[in-house]
Amino acid sequence: MPIATIQMIEGRSEEVKREIIEKVTQALAEASNSPVEAIRIIIQEVPSTNWGKAGVMAKDEGR
């Protein structure tokens, strides 16, 4: 069973997450020659206090 884990910054709507899950499922099913029922997608959301860019916490940058 293929599993894809996607990490992204928190704050996206459920609608966007649904679309990501749908499209990644289709791509992974095609690439692995697996039925879509066997595909698992895990979205891990990272809070803005847990990442930074160029030495600055993302939260401090308004992200």
Secondary structure as UniProt FT lines:
FT   STRAND          3..9
FT   HELIX           14..32
FT   HELIX           36..38
FT   STRAND          40..46
FT   HELIX           48..50
FT   STRAND          52..53
FT   TURN            54..55
FT   STRAND          56..57
FT   HELIX           58..61
//
